[in-house]
């Protein structure tokens, strides 16, 4: 007999003894009184037996992150089935429940409200019913989620509404309500499984003010993750005395990303810094960087911390198994972790049946025609140099803002819009994010610095036609780095490449970074002067400092950036591109040829070589 069972039976025997005495010597009233006392005693004993800490336990934790609207086994952008979505997660968890595992914990690391047309539709078009994201995550039984930067990008009306629709806490301890000084979202939650007490502390990347216009996060301040963890971990330990403490962070692993370092205040990717420097965490579920990660590290206090990142778009489901053994008043813990491929799981027919009507509703919306292209538009060329695809975005931005110059970027590496009828669906392939539209003022010299920074990210320094055109990541020996699948790794994220329209210029890749760009004139032939001021159309991510173009490239502070903003449009860039197509009705996209890469022979040879590496060797 175990100890807690013995305690319960001891009290039961005592109660039965009193009942026996009562049957002999007491009247009916006393019998009833003692019977009530016996019932109360039994309930107390049962409660004690259920709440006593187990000597041994095994707990399973599942996690997703950066799902970006991948709710269905259907890619609404590409109009085709896909193997990766929360439908696969639903199928896997259904099989686990059938196998008897019903006391698992399910967590999400944020960036769930943006990414697919279904997000856009339920965020901004059909806002009366419960948001489809809340419907799905509630149905799957999530226990907690972290707030992500792209969730904030949806805007106050969206994320405030969804926070109330979730049946679980949405966590961000370092997102502070400026009116009250308290967290805007819930800072942490406590879960109970198998007699154990599990605390989950959530945090969001504090880099949001660099990327998003203030009206999207008005009334919220994003504090440093390390400082926030140092504040909340002792409070949780003192108040809750958890058996397990989990960090649920929407922040990446590489704290040196975008020129930051371990001493950078409000580091965008502080997961590893928190894991090392803040004692108390057992497990940290991270995200934001779309990387696979299963790693156990030793923190500064000498204790093990498990870090798990389940990639993005439901391409992986993190599974963590924790074995706890009680020893000297505390638990010894060991972990195993793996990333499961949900695509291999059988589909949950109940899930599919329940959410197919919503999928069909979105399909009907995005099939709405808006215009016609006389030629196919491909995004591939924009990765290497001037392209009709990127220039189409420039044309729409210049048309809406009447700016002198437009900056835009490569938002997708392999987008394609086929010749013929154009629908709302195509707009999600043409422009990936819900970026806002800004009009800013630059001097000619600042435009030059911006472009020098952009092309430093994009281009290698070529010494001959045999060199690579693109800037691939290299190790300490100068060898190009390959990912686990053997593919070359770009030195900078392609979405941080940038080019301009409205000016005529060349980029000389035979020169060292910082001395490559030569601006000759405005596109209409008027002179371009370094000390003149020009208006520039730019998206909100870049216009807030995202990618470092304005801060590291131009050299502006956050105050400088705010002072240079002349106008903020109230809708996203995709909306204005859509309106541009509606206005034109029939379009033939063409490259503006505002800029070119020289030496041209080297450019063509390097482009041919790197095109094969990027698009034909996979």
N, C-alpha and C positions, 0 to 999 in steps of 0.2 A: 504494500500500500504506500502510495507517495504521501508526502507531508501534507499537501493541501487537502487531499482526500481524507486523511486521518483527522485533521482539524474539523472538517465538516461532520464526520461520523461521530466524533466525540460529543459534539453539541447535540447531535440527534439522539444519541443514547441517553444523555441527561434529560432531554425533553421527554423521551418515552418513559423514563423512570418516573417523572412527575405525573405523567398521564396515568400510569399504573396506580400511583398513590391516590390520585384524585378519584379514580374509579372505585377505590375502596372506601375512602373517608369523606369525600366532598359532595356537596349538593350540586344540582344542575348548573346554578349560576357560576360556581367556582370552576366547574368543568369547562364552561364556555370561556371564562377568563383565561384559564391556563392554556386552553386550545389556541386562543388568539396569541398569547405569548409564545407558544411553540411555533406558530406560523411566522411570527416576526423573527424569531431566532433562526429559523430555517432559511428565511430570505437573506438575513445578514450573513449566515455561514456560506450560502451559495455565492453571494457577492464577493466575499473574501476569497473563496476558492477560484472565482473567475478572474479576479483582478490581480492576484498574486503573480509576480514576475516568473516566467518559465525559466527553468535551469538551462534549457537548450531550445533554440528556435532557428528556423530557416525562413528567410524573407526574400521575396522576389519583387524587384522594382523594374518596371518597363518605362522607357522614355523615348519620346520623339522630339524633334526640334526643327525649326525653320521649314515647316510644312508648306508654307506659301500657297495656301489654297488648294493643295492637292488632296481633295476630298473624295473624288470619284475616280473610277478606273477609266477615265476618259479625259484626254487632253483637249480642253475646249479651244485653246489657241490653234492647235494643229488639226483639230477636227478628226481625231482618230483615237482608238483605244490606247491605253497605257497600262503598264504593269505596276506602276508605282503610285500609290495613293493610300489614304487612310482606310480604304476598303480592304486592302491587304492586311493592315494592322488589325482591323475588326475581325477578319477571318482567323488570323493567328490567335488572337485573344479568345475567340470563341472556342477554338480547339483546346486551348489551355484550360478553360472553364470546364469543358466536357471531361478533361482528364483529372479534374478535381481541384485545380489551383484557382480558388476564388478569392483568396485574401491577398492578392498582389496589389502593388501600388502603381498607378499610371500617372506619369508626369509629362508636361510639354514645356519646351524651352523658349517659346515665343516666335514671333513673325508668322502668325497664322492668318492674319486678316488681309493679306495682300499677296498677289501673285497670279491668280487665275481670274478670268472673266466672272466666275461665280462670286468672287469677293466683290468685284466692282458692282455687280448687279445688286447684291443684297446690302452692300454698304451705302450705295447712293441712289439706286433706282427704286427698288422695292424695300422701303424702310419701315413698313408697317408691321410685317410679320417678324417673328423671331429670326435673327440673323442665322443664315445657314451654318456658319461656323459654330455658333452656340448650340444649334440643334445637333450637329454631328458630335462635338466633343462631349456634350451632355449624354448623348446616347451611348457613347463608348465608355462612359463612367470615369472620366479623368478626375483625379483627386486634387490636382493643383497645376497651375501653369505660370510661367514667367511672362511678363509683358516684353515685347520686342520693339525695336525702333520702327519697323515697318507697321506695327500695330498703331504706334503713335502717329505715323504718317497718314493713317486713315482719317485723322481729325477728331476733335472732341465729340461731336455728335455721334460718331460711329463707336469709338472705343468706350465712351461713357455708357452708351446704350448696351453694348455687348457685355460690359463688366456686370451689369445688372441681370443679364440673361444667362450667364454661366451659372451652373449649379455647383461650382467649386470656386475656391479663391484664386484670383488673378493677382500675382505677387510682384512687387517691386519696392523693396525697402528703401532704395536710394532715390526714388522719384518723390520729391517732397512738395506738398501743397504749400505754396508761398503765403497763403492767407493764414494757415493754422500752424505751420511748422511741423506737422505730422505727415507721414507717408500718404500720398494721394491714393495709392492702391494699398491693399493689405500687405504688410511686410513679411509675415510668415504664417504658417498654419501648422497645426498639430494633428497627426493621424494616429489611429490605434489599429494595430494588427497583431494577432496572435499573442495578446498580452503585452505587447511592446508599445512604447510611445516614441513616435517618429516626428521630429520637427523638420520642417522644410522652409528655408529662408530664401526668398527670391530677390534677384536684383536684375537691373537692366543696364545695358551699356550707357555710360554717361556722355557718349559722343554726339547725342542727338542735336544739341544746338549747333553743331558744325554742319549738319546736313539738312535740317528741316526749318522752314520758316516759323517764326515764333508763334503765330496764331494757331498753329497745330498743337503746341504744347503750352499755350498761355496758362499761367498760374501754377506751373510745375518747374521745379529746379532739380537737376540731375546731379547728385552728389557722387563723390569718389567712392568706388566700390570697396577699397581697402578700409577706408575710414568708417564706412557704413557697416562692414562686417565686424570691425573691432567694437563697434557700439552695440550691435544686436546680438552677437554670439553670447557674450556674458549675460545679457538680459534674458535670453532664451534659456540658457543653462540654469540660471538662478530661479526663474519662474516655473519652467516646465520640467526640468530634470529629464531631458529626453534620453532614451536608450540609443538613439541614432540621430545624427544631425546631417541633413542633406542640404547642399547649396544648389539652387536651381537658377542658373545664371544665363541671361542672354548676353553673352560676351565671349569672345574668342580666346584662343590659346596663345597666339603670338603677340606678346606685349610690345614687340619692336615694330609692329606693323605701322606703315605710313609715317616713319620717322620718329615714332614715340619710343620711350624706353621705360625702364622700371621706376624711374623717378618722375615721369610725366604725370602731373596732376590729372585726375579724371581720365586715366588711360582707357582707351576704347575697348581693349581686349585684356582685361585684368584677371581673368580666371586663374591663370597660373600664379600670379602675384598673390592673390587671396589665398590660394591653396597652400602656398609656402609660408606666408607671413602671418596668417591668422589661425591660431590654434583652436581646434574644436570641431572642425568639419571631418566627417567620416567619408562622405561621397560628395562629389560635385558633378552635376549634370550641366554641361555647357552647350553653347550654340553660337549663332551669329556668323561664324566664319565658314560654315558649310563644309567642315572637315570631319573626317572619321578619326576618332580618338578613343583608345582604351589604354589608359596608362596609370600605374600606381606610382606616386612620388612620395618622397619623405620630406615632410615640412621642416621648418626651422627648429621646431621643438622635438624633432626626432620621431614623429608619428606618421604612420602611413595614411595617405589620402588617395582615394580612387577617383580618377577623372574620366568621364565618358561623354563623348560627343557623337550623336547619331546622324551626322551629316545633314541632309536637307531633303525636302520634297518627298518625305516618306520613303526614301530609298533605303533606309535602315531603321530598325527598331532596336534600341538598346535594351539589353537584358542583363540585370545585375542580380546576382544571388549572394545574399549575406548570411553567413552562418555565425550565430552568436552562442557563446558558452559562458554561463555565469561563473565568475571566479572572484572571490574575496570582495563581494559587494558590487562588482561591476562586470561588464561583458567583454570578453575577448572576442574579436571580430575578424573573420577572414572573408575575402571577396573573390568571386569569379565574375567575369563580365565578357560579353560577346555582343557583336552586332549582327542581328538577324536580318535576312532578306525577306521582307513581307511579300514580295512578288511570288514567292514559292508557296505561300500559304493558300489553302482553299478559301474561296470567297464565302462570306457570311451572307446567305440569301436574304435573311431578314433585313440586314443593313442595306443591301441593294434595293430591295423592294420598297423600303421606307423612303430612300432619298432619290430614287429615280425621277419622281415627279419634279423635284427641284432642279435636277439636272436638265430635264426637258424644258423647263421654264426658262432657264438661262440660254439654252440652245436657240430657242425661238427669238430671244432678244438679240443675240449677237449675229444671227443670220440676216438682220435688217440691212438692205443694200444702202450704200451712201454715195457711190460713184463708180467710175470705170477707169482702169489703167489699160493703155494700149500696148504696154510691154511689161514683161515680168521684172520685178524689182528684187534683187538679191543683196543681202547684207554682208556677204563675204568680202567684197572688195574693200569695204570700209576698215577692215582690220589692218590693211597694208598701206592705204593711201586714199586719194580722192575717190569718191564714189557717188553714184546717183542716189543711193539709199540715204546716206548721211545728208546729202545736199537737199533731198526732199524735206527733211526735218528743218534744215536751215531756211528753206524757202517759206515754210509755214510759220516759223518763228519771226522771220523778217516781215512777212505779210501782216501778222497780228500786231507786232510791236512798233513797226516803222523804224527799227534801229538801224544804225550805220553798219554794225557788225553782228554776227551771230556765232556763238560757240555751241558746238554739240559734240556728241560722243558716239562710240560704238556700244549700243545697249544690248545687242545680242550677236553672238558670233556667227550664227547660221540662220538668220531670219530670211524668209522668202515670201513675197506676195506675188501670186500668179497673175498673169495677164487676164483681163476680163473684169467681171463685176467685183467691186470692192464692198466688203461688209464691215460691220462693227468688229467682227472677229479679227479681221486683218489689222485693225488698229492696235491690238494687243501684241501682234508680232512686230509691227512697225515701231512701237514705243512701249517698252517693257514695264516701266514704273509709273506711279501716279505723281511724278515730279511736277511742282508748280512752275510758273513762268515769271521771270524777273526781267526788268529793264535796269541796267546799271551803267554808271559812267566810268570810263577808263581813259587814261592818257594813252597816246600812241606807244610810249615806252612800256607802259604796264601791259598793253596787249602783247607786245613782243616778249616780255618776261613770262607771261602766261603760256604762250605757245612754246617757248624754250623749255619750260618745265614739262609740258605735255609730251613733247617729242623726245625728251630725255627718258620718259617712261616707256615710250613706244619703240624707239629705234636703237639698234646697235650702232656702234661707230665702225663703219666699213672701211677696210683698207684695200679691197679689191672686189671684183664682181663675184668672187667665190664665197665671200663672207655672208653671214646671215643678215637679213634686213631687220628682222624683229629682235627686240632685246629679250633674249632668253636668260633665265636664271642660271648662274654659274656657281660652282663650289669654289673652295679656297685654291684649288689647283687650276682653276679656269675652265673646267669641264662643264658642259651644259647638264643641268639637273633634270632627271626624269622622274615622273611620279611612279607609284607602284605598278601601273599598267604599262610603263615604258614610254609614255608620251612626254615630249618636251614640256617644260614648265615655263610660262612667261614670267619675266622678272616683275611685272606689275599687272594688276588686274586690268583686263581689256576695257572694262567700263570706265577706267580712269584715263584712257586715251582721249584726246580732244583735238578738234580742228576748227577752223574758222571759215566763214563765208562773209562776203562784203568787202574783202581786201584781196589784193593780188600779192602772193608771196611764194618764196621757195624755201625748202628745207634741205640743207646740204648734210647728208649723212656721212660724208668723209671728214667732217669737222667734229671736234669734241663737243659734248653736251654743254649748252649754255651759249654756244656761238654758231648755231646752225641756221637760225631763221633770219631771212632778209625780206622785209615788207617793202614792196615797190610802190603801191598806190592803192587807192580804193578801187573797187570793182568797176566803177563807172569811169575810171581814168583820172579822177581828181587826185591831187597830191596827198600823200599821207605823211604826217609830221609827228615826230616823237613827243613834242611838247603840246600838241593839240589834244582836245578832249573829244571823245567819241561815245555814243550810246551803244550798249551791247546787250543783245538778247541772250539769256542764259537760263538754264533750268535751276530749280531751287536747291537741289543737292549741291551742285557746283557753286551756286551763288551764295551758299551759306558757308563755304569753305571745304566741302567734301572733296576728298582726293588730294588736298593740299595745294591746289593750283593757285588759290588766292593768298594763302598764308605762306607756304614755303616758296612758291613760285614768284608771286608778285611782291610778297613781303608785307601784306596787310595784317593788321590786328583785327579782332572781332569788331572793335569799335569802328575801324576803317571800313570794314565790310558793310556794316549797317548804314554808315553815312553815304556809301556809294549807291545804295538801292534807290532808284527813282520811282519805281512802280512795281507792285506785286499783283498779278492777275488772280482772280478769285477761283479759277478752275485750273485743271492740270493741263500739261502740254498736249497730252493725247486728245483731249477735248478740242483744242484749237487746231490740231492737225485734221481731226474729223470734220470740223467746220470748213477748213480750207478745201478739203476734197468735195464737200457738198456744194461749195460755191463754184468750184471749177467744173464739176460734173464729170468731165472726161479729161484725163491727164496723160501726158507722155513724160515720165520722169527722165531727166537728163542730168549728167554731171555738169556742174557749173564751171569746172576747170579754173577755179580761183587760185589753186595752189598746186605745186608739183614738187616731187622729191628728186634731187639731183645728187650725184651724177646719174642721169637717166638710165644709162646702160647698166650701171650697178643696181639701181632700183629694180629694174625689170628682172635681172638675173636673181637678185635676192628674193624678190616677191615670188618668182616661179618656184624657187627652192623651198621657201618657207610655206607656200601654199600647199605643196605636197605634204610637208610635215604636219601641218595643222589639219588638213581636210582629207587627205588621201591615204595617210598611213594608219589611221585608226580602224 
